[in-house]
Amino acid sequence: MRRWQNLTRDKVLNLIGLAMKAGHVVSGEFSVEKYIKSGKARLVIIATDASQNTKKKFEDKCKFYNVPMIIYSTKEALGMTLGKGLRSSITLTENGFKSAILKITEG
């Protein structure tokens, strides 16, 4: 699990928006959990302002199912990027977007 500041937020949010338009984003706790368990989740992103319970739940699930996870941005920003309401958890379902986001956040 990695935590990031807002240094590269725009690039990451832009990639999330592109992934959404391409149909490679799933959001909402129930759906994200389902994708993790089914092996379809490639990267889980949890909002920095999500509850501690939510962060712990997804940290444990991602560790168990070996899915990378980052804590990034806010519920409001993630939701706006997706054209939806507040979102505390999302998952990317495609490796290209996952790799691009991890490259930015690890750099």
KETI-447865 format. One record per residue (C-alpha): residue number from 1; residue in one letter; chain; x, y, z. Coordinates in Angstrom, 2 decimals, padded with zeros to 5 digits. Each point is the difference from the previous one (the first is absolute). Layout:
// residues N
<r><nr>NUM</nr><rest>A</rest><kette>A</kette><px>X</px><py>Y</py><pz>Z</pz></r>
...
***
This chain:
// residues 107
<r><nr>1</nr><rest>M</rest><kette>A</kette><px>000.00</px><py>000.00</py><pz>000.00</pz></r>
<r><nr>2</nr><rest>R</rest><kette>A</kette><px>001.34</px><py>003.41</py><pz>-000.94</pz></r>
<r><nr>3</nr><rest>R</rest><kette>A</kette><px>-001.24</px><py>003.48</py><pz>000.88</pz></r>
<r><nr>4</nr><rest>W</rest><kette>A</kette><px>000.51</px><py>002.92</py><pz>-002.38</pz></r>
<r><nr>5</nr><rest>Q</rest><kette>A</kette><px>-000.08</px><py>003.73</py><pz>000.19</pz></r>
<r><nr>6</nr><rest>N</rest><kette>A</kette><px>-001.69</px><py>002.16</py><pz>-002.60</pz></r>
<r><nr>7</nr><rest>L</rest><kette>A</kette><px>003.17</px><py>000.51</py><pz>-002.06</pz></r>
<r><nr>8</nr><rest>T</rest><kette>A</kette><px>-001.16</px><py>-002.03</py><pz>-002.99</pz></r>
<r><nr>9</nr><rest>R</rest><kette>A</kette><px>-003.72</px><py>-000.05</py><pz>000.68</pz></r>
<r><nr>10</nr><rest>D</rest><kette>A</kette><px>-001.06</px><py>001.52</py><pz>-003.29</pz></r>
<r><nr>11</nr><rest>K</rest><kette>A</kette><px>001.85</px><py>-002.59</py><pz>-002.08</pz></r>
<r><nr>12</nr><rest>V</rest><kette>A</kette><px>-001.39</px><py>-002.87</py><pz>002.04</pz></r>
<r><nr>13</nr><rest>L</rest><kette>A</kette><px>-003.54</px><py>001.35</py><pz>-000.02</pz></r>
<r><nr>14</nr><rest>N</rest><kette>A</kette><px>000.25</px><py>000.57</py><pz>-003.76</pz></r>
<r><nr>15</nr><rest>L</rest><kette>A</kette><px>001.03</px><py>-003.64</py><pz>-000.47</pz></r>
<r><nr>16</nr><rest>I</rest><kette>A</kette><px>-002.88</px><py>-001.14</py><pz>002.21</pz></r>
<r><nr>17</nr><rest>G</rest><kette>A</kette><px>-002.37</px><py>002.09</py><pz>-002.13</pz></r>
<r><nr>18</nr><rest>L</rest><kette>A</kette><px>001.34</px><py>-001.55</py><pz>-003.20</pz></r>
<r><nr>19</nr><rest>A</rest><kette>A</kette><px>-000.31</px><py>-003.48</py><pz>001.51</pz></r>
<r><nr>20</nr><rest>M</rest><kette>A</kette><px>-003.60</px><py>000.79</py><pz>000.94</pz></r>
<r><nr>21</nr><rest>K</rest><kette>A</kette><px>-000.82</px><py>001.09</py><pz>-003.56</pz></r>
<r><nr>22</nr><rest>A</rest><kette>A</kette><px>001.59</px><py>-003.21</py><pz>-001.28</pz></r>
<r><nr>23</nr><rest>G</rest><kette>A</kette><px>-002.13</px><py>-002.08</py><pz>002.37</pz></r>
<r><nr>24</nr><rest>H</rest><kette>A</kette><px>002.85</px><py>-001.16</py><pz>002.23</pz></r>
<r><nr>25</nr><rest>V</rest><kette>A</kette><px>-001.09</px><py>001.47</py><pz>003.35</pz></r>
<r><nr>26</nr><rest>V</rest><kette>A</kette><px>-002.32</px><py>-001.47</py><pz>002.61</pz></r>
<r><nr>27</nr><rest>S</rest><kette>A</kette><px>-001.04</px><py>002.07</py><pz>003.02</pz></r>
<r><nr>28</nr><rest>G</rest><kette>A</kette><px>-001.83</px><py>-000.48</py><pz>003.26</pz></r>
<r><nr>29</nr><rest>E</rest><kette>A</kette><px>000.98</px><py>-002.20</py><pz>002.92</pz></r>
<r><nr>30</nr><rest>F</rest><kette>A</kette><px>-002.15</px><py>-003.01</py><pz>-000.87</pz></r>
<r><nr>31</nr><rest>S</rest><kette>A</kette><px>001.04</px><py>-000.08</py><pz>-003.68</pz></r>
<r><nr>32</nr><rest>V</rest><kette>A</kette><px>003.68</px><py>000.59</py><pz>000.73</pz></r>
<r><nr>33</nr><rest>E</rest><kette>A</kette><px>000.00</px><py>-002.80</py><pz>002.57</pz></r>
<r><nr>34</nr><rest>K</rest><kette>A</kette><px>-001.70</px><py>-002.32</py><pz>-002.51</pz></r>
<r><nr>35</nr><rest>Y</rest><kette>A</kette><px>002.64</px><py>000.78</py><pz>-002.65</pz></r>
<r><nr>36</nr><rest>I</rest><kette>A</kette><px>002.85</px><py>-000.60</py><pz>002.46</pz></r>
<r><nr>37</nr><rest>K</rest><kette>A</kette><px>-001.41</px><py>-003.41</py><pz>000.95</pz></r>
<r><nr>38</nr><rest>S</rest><kette>A</kette><px>-000.62</px><py>-000.97</py><pz>-003.64</pz></r>
<r><nr>39</nr><rest>G</rest><kette>A</kette><px>003.57</px><py>000.83</py><pz>-001.05</pz></r>
<r><nr>40</nr><rest>K</rest><kette>A</kette><px>-001.07</px><py>002.78</py><pz>-002.40</pz></r>
<r><nr>41</nr><rest>A</rest><kette>A</kette><px>001.38</px><py>002.91</py><pz>002.06</pz></r>
<r><nr>42</nr><rest>R</rest><kette>A</kette><px>003.40</px><py>001.25</py><pz>-001.18</pz></r>
<r><nr>43</nr><rest>L</rest><kette>A</kette><px>000.44</px><py>003.03</py><pz>002.31</pz></r>
<r><nr>44</nr><rest>V</rest><kette>A</kette><px>-002.16</px><py>001.17</py><pz>002.88</pz></r>
<r><nr>45</nr><rest>I</rest><kette>A</kette><px>-000.08</px><py>003.70</py><pz>000.86</pz></r>
<r><nr>46</nr><rest>I</rest><kette>A</kette><px>-001.42</px><py>001.13</py><pz>003.34</pz></r>
<r><nr>47</nr><rest>A</rest><kette>A</kette><px>-000.72</px><py>003.65</py><pz>000.79</pz></r>
<r><nr>48</nr><rest>T</rest><kette>A</kette><px>002.14</px><py>001.62</py><pz>002.68</pz></r>
<r><nr>49</nr><rest>D</rest><kette>A</kette><px>-003.15</px><py>001.13</py><pz>001.81</pz></r>
<r><nr>50</nr><rest>A</rest><kette>A</kette><px>-001.62</px><py>-003.46</py><pz>000.01</pz></r>
<r><nr>51</nr><rest>S</rest><kette>A</kette><px>-000.72</px><py>-001.41</py><pz>003.45</pz></r>
<r><nr>52</nr><rest>Q</rest><kette>A</kette><px>002.70</px><py>-001.94</py><pz>001.83</pz></r>
<r><nr>53</nr><rest>N</rest><kette>A</kette><px>-002.25</px><py>-003.07</py><pz>-000.19</pz></r>
<r><nr>54</nr><rest>T</rest><kette>A</kette><px>-000.23</px><py>000.30</py><pz>-003.79</pz></r>
<r><nr>55</nr><rest>K</rest><kette>A</kette><px>003.77</px><py>000.44</py><pz>-000.34</pz></r>
<r><nr>56</nr><rest>K</rest><kette>A</kette><px>000.70</px><py>-002.99</py><pz>002.27</pz></r>
<r><nr>57</nr><rest>K</rest><kette>A</kette><px>-002.59</px><py>-002.20</py><pz>-001.73</pz></r>
<r><nr>58</nr><rest>F</rest><kette>A</kette><px>001.46</px><py>000.64</py><pz>-003.46</pz></r>
<r><nr>59</nr><rest>E</rest><kette>A</kette><px>003.59</px><py>-000.20</py><pz>001.21</pz></r>
<r><nr>60</nr><rest>D</rest><kette>A</kette><px>-000.72</px><py>-003.48</py><pz>001.40</pz></r>
<r><nr>61</nr><rest>K</rest><kette>A</kette><px>-001.91</px><py>-001.15</py><pz>-003.11</pz></r>
<r><nr>62</nr><rest>C</rest><kette>A</kette><px>002.68</px><py>001.31</py><pz>-002.38</pz></r>
<r><nr>63</nr><rest>K</rest><kette>A</kette><px>002.75</px><py>-001.64</py><pz>002.00</pz></r>
<r><nr>64</nr><rest>F</rest><kette>A</kette><px>-001.83</px><py>-003.32</py><pz>000.07</pz></r>
<r><nr>65</nr><rest>Y</rest><kette>A</kette><px>-000.84</px><py>000.03</py><pz>-003.74</pz></r>
<r><nr>66</nr><rest>N</rest><kette>A</kette><px>003.37</px><py>001.58</py><pz>-000.98</pz></r>
<r><nr>67</nr><rest>V</rest><kette>A</kette><px>-001.48</px><py>003.13</py><pz>-001.60</pz></r>
<r><nr>68</nr><rest>P</rest><kette>A</kette><px>002.00</px><py>003.25</py><pz>000.14</pz></r>
<r><nr>69</nr><rest>M</rest><kette>A</kette><px>-001.70</px><py>002.81</py><pz>001.92</pz></r>
<r><nr>70</nr><rest>I</rest><kette>A</kette><px>000.70</px><py>003.69</py><pz>000.42</pz></r>
<r><nr>71</nr><rest>I</rest><kette>A</kette><px>-001.66</px><py>002.61</py><pz>002.19</pz></r>
<r><nr>72</nr><rest>Y</rest><kette>A</kette><px>-000.47</px><py>003.03</py><pz>-002.17</pz></r>
<r><nr>73</nr><rest>S</rest><kette>A</kette><px>-002.03</px><py>003.19</py><pz>-000.46</pz></r>
<r><nr>74</nr><rest>T</rest><kette>A</kette><px>-003.39</px><py>000.68</py><pz>001.62</pz></r>
<r><nr>75</nr><rest>K</rest><kette>A</kette><px>-003.44</px><py>-001.56</py><pz>-000.26</pz></r>
<r><nr>76</nr><rest>E</rest><kette>A</kette><px>-001.23</px><py>003.15</py><pz>-001.69</pz></r>
<r><nr>77</nr><rest>A</rest><kette>A</kette><px>002.82</px><py>000.13</py><pz>-002.57</pz></r>
<r><nr>78</nr><rest>L</rest><kette>A</kette><px>-000.30</px><py>-003.70</py><pz>-000.83</pz></r>
<r><nr>79</nr><rest>G</rest><kette>A</kette><px>-003.76</px><py>000.34</py><pz>-000.44</pz></r>
<r><nr>80</nr><rest>M</rest><kette>A</kette><px>000.31</px><py>003.11</py><pz>-002.17</pz></r>
<r><nr>81</nr><rest>T</rest><kette>A</kette><px>002.63</px><py>-001.72</py><pz>-002.16</pz></r>
<r><nr>82</nr><rest>L</rest><kette>A</kette><px>-002.45</px><py>-002.84</py><pz>-000.62</pz></r>
<r><nr>83</nr><rest>G</rest><kette>A</kette><px>-002.96</px><py>002.31</py><pz>-000.56</pz></r>
<r><nr>84</nr><rest>K</rest><kette>A</kette><px>-001.71</px><py>-001.41</py><pz>003.09</pz></r>
<r><nr>85</nr><rest>G</rest><kette>A</kette><px>-000.57</px><py>000.92</py><pz>003.63</pz></r>
<r><nr>86</nr><rest>L</rest><kette>A</kette><px>002.48</px><py>-000.58</py><pz>002.81</pz></r>
<r><nr>87</nr><rest>R</rest><kette>A</kette><px>002.11</px><py>-003.14</py><pz>-000.46</pz></r>
<r><nr>88</nr><rest>S</rest><kette>A</kette><px>002.23</px><py>-001.38</py><pz>002.72</pz></r>
<r><nr>89</nr><rest>S</rest><kette>A</kette><px>001.18</px><py>-003.03</py><pz>-001.97</pz></r>
<r><nr>90</nr><rest>I</rest><kette>A</kette><px>000.61</px><py>-000.80</py><pz>-003.65</pz></r>
<r><nr>91</nr><rest>T</rest><kette>A</kette><px>001.83</px><py>-002.70</py><pz>-001.89</pz></r>
<r><nr>92</nr><rest>L</rest><kette>A</kette><px>001.62</px><py>-000.03</py><pz>-003.41</pz></r>
<r><nr>93</nr><rest>T</rest><kette>A</kette><px>-000.63</px><py>-003.13</py><pz>-002.04</pz></r>
<r><nr>94</nr><rest>E</rest><kette>A</kette><px>002.71</px><py>000.43</py><pz>-002.64</pz></r>
<r><nr>95</nr><rest>N</rest><kette>A</kette><px>003.77</px><py>-000.37</py><pz>000.38</pz></r>
<r><nr>96</nr><rest>G</rest><kette>A</kette><px>001.02</px><py>002.93</py><pz>-002.24</pz></r>
<r><nr>97</nr><rest>F</rest><kette>A</kette><px>-001.72</px><py>002.59</py><pz>002.17</pz></r>
<r><nr>98</nr><rest>K</rest><kette>A</kette><px>001.23</px><py>-001.73</py><pz>003.15</pz></r>
<r><nr>99</nr><rest>S</rest><kette>A</kette><px>003.59</px><py>000.13</py><pz>-001.21</pz></r>
<r><nr>100</nr><rest>A</rest><kette>A</kette><px>-000.23</px><py>003.64</py><pz>-001.05</pz></r>
<r><nr>101</nr><rest>I</rest><kette>A</kette><px>-001.42</px><py>001.09</py><pz>003.36</pz></r>
<r><nr>102</nr><rest>L</rest><kette>A</kette><px>002.52</px><py>-002.03</py><pz>002.00</pz></r>
<r><nr>103</nr><rest>K</rest><kette>A</kette><px>002.83</px><py>001.44</py><pz>-002.10</pz></r>
<r><nr>104</nr><rest>I</rest><kette>A</kette><px>-001.12</px><py>003.54</py><pz>000.86</pz></r>
<r><nr>105</nr><rest>T</rest><kette>A</kette><px>-000.56</px><py>-000.68</py><pz>003.68</pz></r>
<r><nr>106</nr><rest>E</rest><kette>A</kette><px>003.24</px><py>-001.96</py><pz>000.43</pz></r>
<r><nr>107</nr><rest>G</rest><kette>A</kette><px>002.07</px><py>002.61</py><pz>-001.83</pz></r>
***
